[in-house]
Amino acid sequence: MPATTLKLNNGQQIPALGLGCWMSKPVEGDNPETYEMVVQALKTGYRHLDTAAGYGNEKAVGRAVRDSDIPRSEIFVTTKLGFDGHDDVEGHFKKSFDALDIEYIDLFLMHWPQAKKGDDWVPKDQSPTFAETWKEMEKLVKGGKCRSIGVSNFSVENLELLLKSADIVPAVNQVEANIYHPQASLHKYCAEKNIHLTAYCPIGQPKPEVGSKVLKDEVLIGLGEKYGKPAAAVALSWLVQRGNWSAVPKSANPTRMAQNLEIFELEKADFEALSKVHEQPGKLMISCDYGSGDIMEKGEIFGWSLKDMGWEKLD
Ligand SMILES: NC(=O)c1ccc[n+]([C@@H]2O[C@H](COP(=O)([O-])OP(=O)(O)OC[C@H]3O[C@@H](n4cnc5c(N)ncnc54)[C@H](OP(=O)(O)O)[C@@H]3O)[C@@H](O)[C@H]2O)c1
């Protein structure tokens, strides 16, 4: 069986499978959908929850955690600093901390390397740079309210820049990863630097009725039939079996939510076959819909060029 928990570089344990809490759009208010989803997930056995200030649902996630009879120490909760939080990290951490209201935050991620001031994206070389933001995040782990800090959407290039001035090596980098976007260079680099990777869009962000390209992959479907498992469970098992990876699929549907927890060990040849499917023409791709069109075609995302992001070449 692939590991069900993994150790971060500071000794903290992270469950390999978590529940993504992005509800396709930011949400407001009491947010019963998120609350019900998290209550159901905790009943189903999830012990790792992934939210963000930008998802608008930290309150509902926190309430579900508090209402469960599971000891706080058994649940791992990640939240993230939004674009608008880079020049007031302490203030924005406090907002997330208060909204969640769960004694401490297990992992606080810089959601994106980009900062935003008002309506304007801050260019990469201007303050607050992500290195400056990171310096502020480093202060958070001293107070006991935050166990680990990390980043998200960081490429090898940007991690290299960050590590030049960092005192704390990020515990985690959360990025899109799945069989059509395996992030080979990042996988190698993060293993060398002892940075854990968490995969978002791990099943390619299927849409109702349409599904996802990832889940329609013939090799994946064939292996699902061979093992008698849903394609999503095969895709998630592959990710976790790579080692150094956790994954946070989102499902509000109790059946799919349970299926996604069914990770199992793939035979070596099957694991290797899945590791190669992205090499087939047209299969290497970004699946995440960032709400701004085809970013590879536009050459930019959230105000930065793909070069700034280190995303020019997918692997
Ligand atoms: N750091 C970042 O910048 C970033 C970016 C994107 C996402 N994330 C995080 O990663 C999480 C996961 O990513 P995501 O939600 O975009 O994509 P995803 O987990 O790949 O896909 C979610 C979609 O798949 C459906 N689904 C779930 N399990 C399924 C299954 N077994 N079979 C078929 N369909 C299934 C869900 O619908 P149902 O709910 O109806 O099952 C939902 O529409 C997010 O929720 C968020 O926490 C982080």
The ligand as a Tripos MOL2 file, in Angstrom:
@<TRIPOS>MOLECULE
LIG
   48    52     1     0     0
SMALL
NO_CHARGES

@<TRIPOS>ATOM
      1 N1         -3.2080   25.8970   -4.9930 N.am      1 LIG1
      2 C1         -3.9490   26.2080   -6.0280 C.2       1 LIG1
      3 O1         -3.7120   27.1920   -6.7620 O.2       1 LIG1
      4 C2         -5.1280   25.3360   -6.3370 C.ar      1 LIG1
      5 C3         -5.7410   25.4140   -7.6000 C.ar      1 LIG1
      6 C4         -6.8150   24.5700   -7.8510 C.ar      1 LIG1
      7 C5         -7.2500   23.6790   -6.8810 C.ar      1 LIG1
      8 N2         -6.6430   23.6420   -5.6550 N.ar      1 LIG1
      9 C6         -7.0840   22.6940   -4.5930 C.3       1 LIG1
     10 O2         -7.1090   21.4010   -5.1500 O.3       1 LIG1
     11 C7         -8.4120   20.8370   -4.9660 C.3       1 LIG1
     12 C8         -8.7180   19.8710   -6.0870 C.3       1 LIG1
     13 O3         -8.6860   20.5060   -7.3350 O.3       1 LIG1
     14 P1        -10.0170   20.7530   -8.1720 P.3       1 LIG1
     15 O4        -11.1800   20.7640   -7.2380 O.co2     1 LIG1
     16 O5         -9.8280   21.9490   -8.9980 O.co2     1 LIG1
     17 O6        -10.0100   19.5080   -9.1770 O.3       1 LIG1
     18 P2        -10.1960   17.9420   -8.9930 P.3       1 LIG1
     19 O7        -10.1330   17.5310   -7.5890 O.co2     1 LIG1
     20 O8         -9.2460   17.3030   -9.9720 O.co2     1 LIG1
     21 O9        -11.6610   17.7340   -9.5780 O.3       1 LIG1
     22 C9        -12.7940   18.1190   -8.8480 C.3       1 LIG1
     23 C10       -14.0280   17.7690   -9.6830 C.3       1 LIG1
     24 O10       -14.0420   16.3540   -9.9210 O.3       1 LIG1
     25 C11       -15.2860   15.7740   -9.5710 C.3       1 LIG1
     26 N3        -14.9450   14.4570   -9.0240 N.ar      1 LIG1
     27 C12       -14.3940   14.1950   -7.8120 C.ar      1 LIG1
     28 N4        -14.1440   12.8880   -7.6590 N.ar      1 LIG1
     29 C13       -14.5440   12.2850   -8.8130 C.ar      1 LIG1
     30 C14       -14.5290   10.9420   -9.2570 C.ar      1 LIG1
     31 N5        -14.0990    9.9570   -8.4740 N.pl3     1 LIG1
     32 N6        -15.0120   10.6760  -10.5000 N.ar      1 LIG1
     33 C15       -15.4780   11.6820  -11.2900 C.ar      1 LIG1
     34 N7        -15.5110   12.9910  -10.9290 N.ar      1 LIG1
     35 C16       -15.0460   13.2870   -9.6880 C.ar      1 LIG1
     36 C17       -15.8800   16.7220   -8.5530 C.3       1 LIG1
     37 O11       -17.2800   16.7260   -8.6360 O.3       1 LIG1
     38 P3        -18.1870   16.2360   -7.3820 P.3       1 LIG1
     39 O12       -17.9080   17.1850   -6.2480 O.co2     1 LIG1
     40 O13       -19.5780   16.3540   -7.9070 O.co2     1 LIG1
     41 O14       -17.7800   14.8160   -7.0940 O.co2     1 LIG1
     42 C18       -15.3260   18.0900   -8.9970 C.3       1 LIG1
     43 O15       -16.1750   18.6670   -9.9760 O.3       1 LIG1
     44 C19        -9.3280   22.0590   -4.8870 C.3       1 LIG1
     45 O16       -10.5900   21.7480   -4.3460 O.3       1 LIG1
     46 C20        -8.4810   22.9730   -4.0480 C.3       1 LIG1
     47 O17        -8.5760   22.5990   -2.6900 O.3       1 LIG1
     48 C21        -5.5790   24.4350   -5.3880 C.ar      1 LIG1
@<TRIPOS>BOND
     1     1     2 1
     2     2     3 2
     3     2     4 1
     4     4     5 ar
     5     4    48 ar
     6     5     6 ar
     7     6     7 ar
     8     7     8 ar
     9     8     9 1
    10     8    48 ar
    11     9    10 1
    12     9    46 1
    13    10    11 1
    14    11    12 1
    15    11    44 1
    16    12    13 1
    17    13    14 1
    18    14    15 2
    19    14    16 1
    20    14    17 1
    21    17    18 1
    22    18    19 2
    23    18    20 1
    24    18    21 1
    25    21    22 1
    26    22    23 1
    27    23    24 1
    28    23    42 1
    29    24    25 1
    30    25    26 1
    31    25    36 1
    32    26    27 ar
    33    26    35 ar
    34    27    28 ar
    35    28    29 ar
    36    29    30 ar
    37    29    35 ar
    38    30    31 1
    39    30    32 ar
    40    32    33 ar
    41    33    34 ar
    42    34    35 ar
    43    36    37 1
    44    36    42 1
    45    37    38 1
    46    38    39 2
    47    38    40 1
    48    38    41 1
    49    42    43 1
    50    44    45 1
    51    44    46 1
    52    46    47 1
@<TRIPOS>SUBSTRUCTURE
     1 LIG1         1 GROUP 0 **** ****
